[in-house]
Amino acid sequence: MITYIHEKELHRGIEEAMKALNRAEIVTGKNQDREDHLKEIHLVMDIDSVQEVKITMAMPAGLETLVDYVLEIVEGTKDFEKDMYGYTYHDLFAENIEFVIRKLKEDPGTRQATLHVSNQKAARLADPPCLQLIHYTVKNGKLNTNVVFRSNDGVKAVAMNVFALIELSRYIAKEAGISELGSYTHNALSYHAYSRDWKALEGYCRMFDQKDCTIAYDDYLEVYEEYADESRQKCRELKQIQAQKGRI
């Protein structure tokens, strides 16, 4: 059974998705993540437009960490870690970004503008990619994004995942000459909360009903402008350290 959530605004969709997960039945028994219990649903979250967004702060990190993650997804600042973990998302799809941009430029009606994130080699890793594919379409001059996760942590990861992927869409739209973002659809085949995170999930859901838990996109941009270069430099330094260790 699919839990379908349709909202006009991104933060509302994430809030309703987390509330639905909080209400979900408990799945018992050991699983590949070595948890005894989890809550789980198959989530399809459909957001009408993500051109202008408010950012939910229902995430275990602040804005600087969010900037780090956006740079990792959009620019590949952590690609040097691929040998450590077997992959990075950006490394898996990077070589196809220009293909997708070209397809969208040549034929806005194309059905081939897809970033295939996972592959069979990566799928056989002990910790395979959760993100599987990102598909782009253009309708009424707007870039729509459809994302598929095989597995998605609904407490610690989803808010950061979604925002970073929207920023990737914003980059692709700009490069393809598309002036506006349209809809965003998030298909998580296993949208789950581990037992260790249930209290945090419950706390977020109570918080949503008590106050506005968002920040403006402009506030994010302000932090981005102040911190992005520092984040890039830190990654370059870490890359050099890793390279030096590899030569020892």
Contacts in CASP RR format, 6 or more apart in sequence:
PFRMAT RR
TARGET T0000
AUTHOR 0000-0000-0000
METHOD contacts of the structure
MODEL  1
MITYIHEKELHRGIEEAMKALNRAEIVTGKNQDREDHLKEIHLVMDIDSV
QEVKITMAMPAGLETLVDYVLEIVEGTKDFEKDMYGYTYHDLFAENIEFV
IRKLKEDPGTRQATLHVSNQKAARLADPPCLQLIHYTVKNGKLNTNVVFR
SNDGVKAVAMNVFALIELSRYIAKEAGISELGSYTHNALSYHAYSRDWKA
LEGYCRMFDQKDCTIAYDDYLEVYEEYADESRQKCRELKQIQAQKGRI
1 42 0 8 1.000
2 42 0 8 1.000
2 43 0 8 1.000
2 44 0 8 1.000
3 17 0 8 1.000
3 20 0 8 1.000
3 41 0 8 1.000
3 42 0 8 1.000
3 43 0 8 1.000
3 44 0 8 1.000
3 191 0 8 1.000
4 44 0 8 1.000
4 46 0 8 1.000
5 13 0 8 1.000
5 16 0 8 1.000
5 17 0 8 1.000
5 20 0 8 1.000
5 43 0 8 1.000
5 44 0 8 1.000
5 45 0 8 1.000
5 46 0 8 1.000
6 46 0 8 1.000
6 48 0 8 1.000
7 13 0 8 1.000
7 16 0 8 1.000
7 45 0 8 1.000
7 46 0 8 1.000
7 47 0 8 1.000
7 48 0 8 1.000
8 47 0 8 1.000
8 48 0 8 1.000
8 49 0 8 1.000
9 47 0 8 1.000
9 48 0 8 1.000
9 53 0 8 1.000
9 54 0 8 1.000
10 47 0 8 1.000
10 50 0 8 1.000
10 53 0 8 1.000
10 54 0 8 1.000
10 56 0 8 1.000
10 162 0 8 1.000
10 163 0 8 1.000
10 166 0 8 1.000
10 184 0 8 1.000
11 53 0 8 1.000
11 54 0 8 1.000
11 55 0 8 1.000
11 56 0 8 1.000
11 213 0 8 1.000
11 214 0 8 1.000
13 45 0 8 1.000
13 47 0 8 1.000
14 45 0 8 1.000
14 56 0 8 1.000
14 58 0 8 1.000
14 158 0 8 1.000
14 159 0 8 1.000
14 162 0 8 1.000
15 56 0 8 1.000
15 58 0 8 1.000
15 208 0 8 1.000
15 213 0 8 1.000
16 45 0 8 1.000
17 43 0 8 1.000
17 45 0 8 1.000
17 154 0 8 1.000
17 158 0 8 1.000
17 186 0 8 1.000
17 191 0 8 1.000
18 58 0 8 1.000
18 154 0 8 1.000
18 155 0 8 1.000
18 158 0 8 1.000
18 201 0 8 1.000
18 204 0 8 1.000
18 205 0 8 1.000
18 208 0 8 1.000
19 205 0 8 1.000
19 208 0 8 1.000
20 41 0 8 1.000
20 43 0 8 1.000
21 39 0 8 1.000
21 40 0 8 1.000
21 41 0 8 1.000
21 43 0 8 1.000
21 154 0 8 1.000
21 155 0 8 1.000
21 191 0 8 1.000
21 192 0 8 1.000
21 193 0 8 1.000
21 201 0 8 1.000
22 39 0 8 1.000
22 193 0 8 1.000
22 198 0 8 1.000
22 201 0 8 1.000
22 202 0 8 1.000
22 205 0 8 1.000
24 39 0 8 1.000
24 40 0 8 1.000
24 41 0 8 1.000
24 193 0 8 1.000
25 39 0 8 1.000
26 37 0 8 1.000
26 38 0 8 1.000
26 39 0 8 1.000
27 37 0 8 1.000
27 38 0 8 1.000
27 39 0 8 1.000
27 40 0 8 1.000
28 36 0 8 1.000
28 37 0 8 1.000
29 36 0 8 1.000
29 37 0 8 1.000
30 36 0 8 1.000
31 38 0 8 1.000
33 194 0 8 1.000
35 194 0 8 1.000
35 195 0 8 1.000
35 196 0 8 1.000
36 195 0 8 1.000
37 194 0 8 1.000
37 195 0 8 1.000
38 192 0 8 1.000
38 193 0 8 1.000
38 194 0 8 1.000
38 195 0 8 1.000
39 192 0 8 1.000
39 193 0 8 1.000
39 198 0 8 1.000
39 201 0 8 1.000
40 190 0 8 1.000
40 191 0 8 1.000
40 192 0 8 1.000
40 193 0 8 1.000
41 191 0 8 1.000
41 192 0 8 1.000
42 188 0 8 1.000
42 189 0 8 1.000
42 190 0 8 1.000
42 191 0 8 1.000
43 152 0 8 1.000
43 186 0 8 1.000
43 187 0 8 1.000
43 188 0 8 1.000
43 191 0 8 1.000
44 185 0 8 1.000
44 186 0 8 1.000
44 187 0 8 1.000
44 188 0 8 1.000
45 185 0 8 1.000
45 186 0 8 1.000
45 188 0 8 1.000
46 183 0 8 1.000
46 184 0 8 1.000
46 185 0 8 1.000
46 186 0 8 1.000
47 183 0 8 1.000
47 184 0 8 1.000
47 185 0 8 1.000
47 186 0 8 1.000
48 182 0 8 1.000
48 183 0 8 1.000
49 142 0 8 1.000
49 181 0 8 1.000
49 182 0 8 1.000
49 183 0 8 1.000
50 145 0 8 1.000
50 166 0 8 1.000
50 169 0 8 1.000
50 181 0 8 1.000
50 182 0 8 1.000
50 183 0 8 1.000
50 184 0 8 1.000
51 142 0 8 1.000
51 180 0 8 1.000
51 181 0 8 1.000
51 182 0 8 1.000
52 217 0 8 1.000
53 163 0 8 1.000
53 166 0 8 1.000
53 217 0 8 1.000
54 214 0 8 1.000
54 215 0 8 1.000
54 216 0 8 1.000
54 217 0 8 1.000
55 66 0 8 1.000
55 159 0 8 1.000
55 163 0 8 1.000
55 214 0 8 1.000
55 215 0 8 1.000
55 216 0 8 1.000
55 217 0 8 1.000
55 219 0 8 1.000
55 220 0 8 1.000
56 159 0 8 1.000
56 213 0 8 1.000
56 214 0 8 1.000
57 159 0 8 1.000
57 213 0 8 1.000
57 214 0 8 1.000
57 215 0 8 1.000
58 159 0 8 1.000
58 204 0 8 1.000
58 207 0 8 1.000
58 208 0 8 1.000
58 213 0 8 1.000
59 66 0 8 1.000
59 156 0 8 1.000
59 159 0 8 1.000
59 160 0 8 1.000
60 155 0 8 1.000
60 156 0 8 1.000
60 200 0 8 1.000
61 160 0 8 1.000
63 215 0 8 1.000
63 219 0 8 1.000
63 220 0 8 1.000
63 223 0 8 1.000
63 227 0 8 1.000
64 223 0 8 1.000
64 227 0 8 1.000
64 231 0 8 1.000
65 160 0 8 1.000
66 160 0 8 1.000
66 163 0 8 1.000
66 164 0 8 1.000
66 220 0 8 1.000
67 220 0 8 1.000
67 223 0 8 1.000
67 224 0 8 1.000
67 227 0 8 1.000
67 228 0 8 1.000
67 231 0 8 1.000
68 77 0 8 1.000
68 231 0 8 1.000
69 160 0 8 1.000
69 164 0 8 1.000
70 163 0 8 1.000
70 164 0 8 1.000
70 167 0 8 1.000
70 224 0 8 1.000
71 77 0 8 1.000
71 228 0 8 1.000
71 231 0 8 1.000
71 232 0 8 1.000
71 235 0 8 1.000
72 78 0 8 1.000
72 88 0 8 1.000
72 89 0 8 1.000
72 90 0 8 1.000
72 164 0 8 1.000
73 89 0 8 1.000
73 90 0 8 1.000
73 164 0 8 1.000
73 165 0 8 1.000
73 167 0 8 1.000
73 168 0 8 1.000
74 90 0 8 1.000
74 164 0 8 1.000
74 167 0 8 1.000
74 168 0 8 1.000
74 171 0 8 1.000
75 90 0 8 1.000
75 232 0 8 1.000
76 88 0 8 1.000
76 90 0 8 1.000
76 91 0 8 1.000
76 94 0 8 1.000
77 231 0 8 1.000
77 232 0 8 1.000
77 235 0 8 1.000
78 88 0 8 1.000
78 90 0 8 1.000
78 235 0 8 1.000
79 88 0 8 1.000
79 90 0 8 1.000
79 91 0 8 1.000
79 94 0 8 1.000
80 235 0 8 1.000
80 238 0 8 1.000
80 239 0 8 1.000
80 242 0 8 1.000
80 243 0 8 1.000
81 88 0 8 1.000
81 242 0 8 1.000
82 88 0 8 1.000
82 91 0 8 1.000
84 242 0 8 1.000
85 127 0 8 1.000
86 122 0 8 1.000
86 125 0 8 1.000
87 122 0 8 1.000
87 125 0 8 1.000
87 129 0 8 1.000
89 117 0 8 1.000
89 129 0 8 1.000
89 131 0 8 1.000
92 117 0 8 1.000
92 118 0 8 1.000
92 119 0 8 1.000
92 122 0 8 1.000
92 129 0 8 1.000
93 115 0 8 1.000
93 116 0 8 1.000
93 117 0 8 1.000
93 134 0 8 1.000
96 115 0 8 1.000
96 116 0 8 1.000
97 115 0 8 1.000
97 172 0 8 1.000
100 113 0 8 1.000
100 114 0 8 1.000
100 115 0 8 1.000
100 136 0 8 1.000
100 172 0 8 1.000
101 172 0 8 1.000
101 175 0 8 1.000
101 176 0 8 1.000
103 110 0 8 1.000
103 112 0 8 1.000
103 113 0 8 1.000
104 110 0 8 1.000
104 113 0 8 1.000
104 136 0 8 1.000
104 138 0 8 1.000
104 143 0 8 1.000
104 172 0 8 1.000
104 176 0 8 1.000
104 178 0 8 1.000
105 176 0 8 1.000
105 177 0 8 1.000
108 138 0 8 1.000
108 141 0 8 1.000
108 178 0 8 1.000
109 137 0 8 1.000
109 138 0 8 1.000
111 137 0 8 1.000
113 135 0 8 1.000
113 136 0 8 1.000
113 137 0 8 1.000
114 133 0 8 1.000
114 134 0 8 1.000
114 135 0 8 1.000
114 136 0 8 1.000
115 133 0 8 1.000
115 134 0 8 1.000
115 135 0 8 1.000
116 132 0 8 1.000
116 133 0 8 1.000
117 129 0 8 1.000
117 131 0 8 1.000
117 132 0 8 1.000
117 133 0 8 1.000
117 134 0 8 1.000
118 128 0 8 1.000
118 129 0 8 1.000
118 131 0 8 1.000
118 132 0 8 1.000
118 133 0 8 1.000
118 150 0 8 1.000
122 128 0 8 1.000
122 129 0 8 1.000
123 129 0 8 1.000
128 150 0 8 1.000
129 150 0 8 1.000
130 149 0 8 1.000
130 150 0 8 1.000
130 151 0 8 1.000
130 152 0 8 1.000
130 153 0 8 1.000
130 157 0 8 1.000
131 147 0 8 1.000
131 148 0 8 1.000
131 149 0 8 1.000
131 161 0 8 1.000
132 148 0 8 1.000
132 149 0 8 1.000
132 150 0 8 1.000
133 147 0 8 1.000
133 148 0 8 1.000
134 145 0 8 1.000
134 146 0 8 1.000
134 147 0 8 1.000
134 148 0 8 1.000
134 165 0 8 1.000
134 168 0 8 1.000
135 145 0 8 1.000
135 146 0 8 1.000
135 147 0 8 1.000
135 148 0 8 1.000
136 143 0 8 1.000
136 144 0 8 1.000
136 145 0 8 1.000
136 146 0 8 1.000
136 169 0 8 1.000
136 172 0 8 1.000
137 143 0 8 1.000
137 144 0 8 1.000
137 146 0 8 1.000
138 144 0 8 1.000
138 178 0 8 1.000
139 182 0 8 1.000
141 178 0 8 1.000
141 179 0 8 1.000
141 180 0 8 1.000
142 178 0 8 1.000
142 180 0 8 1.000
142 181 0 8 1.000
142 182 0 8 1.000
142 183 0 8 1.000
143 169 0 8 1.000
143 172 0 8 1.000
143 173 0 8 1.000
143 176 0 8 1.000
143 178 0 8 1.000
143 180 0 8 1.000
143 181 0 8 1.000
143 182 0 8 1.000
144 181 0 8 1.000
144 182 0 8 1.000
144 183 0 8 1.000
144 184 0 8 1.000
144 185 0 8 1.000
145 165 0 8 1.000
145 166 0 8 1.000
145 169 0 8 1.000
145 181 0 8 1.000
145 182 0 8 1.000
145 183 0 8 1.000
145 184 0 8 1.000
145 185 0 8 1.000
146 184 0 8 1.000
146 185 0 8 1.000
146 187 0 8 1.000
147 162 0 8 1.000
147 165 0 8 1.000
147 184 0 8 1.000
147 185 0 8 1.000
147 186 0 8 1.000
147 187 0 8 1.000
148 187 0 8 1.000
148 189 0 8 1.000
149 161 0 8 1.000
149 186 0 8 1.000
149 187 0 8 1.000
149 188 0 8 1.000
149 189 0 8 1.000
149 190 0 8 1.000
149 191 0 8 1.000
150 189 0 8 1.000
150 190 0 8 1.000
151 188 0 8 1.000
151 189 0 8 1.000
151 190 0 8 1.000
151 192 0 8 1.000
152 158 0 8 1.000
152 161 0 8 1.000
152 188 0 8 1.000
152 190 0 8 1.000
152 191 0 8 1.000
152 192 0 8 1.000
153 192 0 8 1.000
153 193 0 8 1.000
153 194 0 8 1.000
153 197 0 8 1.000
154 188 0 8 1.000
154 191 0 8 1.000
154 192 0 8 1.000
154 193 0 8 1.000
154 201 0 8 1.000
155 193 0 8 1.000
155 194 0 8 1.000
155 197 0 8 1.000
155 200 0 8 1.000
155 201 0 8 1.000
155 204 0 8 1.000
156 197 0 8 1.000
158 186 0 8 1.000
158 188 0 8 1.000
158 191 0 8 1.000
162 184 0 8 1.000
162 186 0 8 1.000
165 184 0 8 1.000
166 181 0 8 1.000
166 184 0 8 1.000
169 181 0 8 1.000
169 184 0 8 1.000
170 181 0 8 1.000
173 179 0 8 1.000
173 180 0 8 1.000
173 181 0 8 1.000
193 201 0 8 1.000
204 213 0 8 1.000
207 213 0 8 1.000
END
